[in-house]
Amino acid sequence: MDGNLNLTRSLGDLKYKHREHLKPEEQAITANPDTYSFPLDDDIDFIIMGCDGIWESKSNEEMVKWVYERLEQQKKDGKEDLRAIVKELLHETCATDVTSSNGVGCDNMTCILIKFKK
């Protein structure tokens, strides 16, 4: 934004929110989220949500496959531990060396995994 922001920060950068003729959601930076609504049917096994740092190394399809593999392994082991899956994902995604990763795995990372009972 005007060469000053690498990403939008919805709760700060007040100088981008001062246009009095605009509603809060119409400002250059807004805290209003994009929301989507869809029916939950039997085809949905889980939802994984995360900030942009989570999605730097895996596509949506790769992430779904990755989570399914962990869920299947846990099922074989007779346990279910969603925290362990998220923890593994965060450790795997986090760069071990900032300079050699070109910034991938250096962003903030927040993730939640919700599994639906069938």
Buried (B, 14 or more C-beta within 10 A) or exposed (E): EEEEEEEEEEEEBEEBBEEEEEEEEEBBBBEEEEEEEEEEEEEEBBEBEBEEBBBBBBEEEEBBEBBEEBBEEBEEEEEEEBEEBBEEBBEEBBBEEEEEBEEEBBBEBEBEBEBEEE
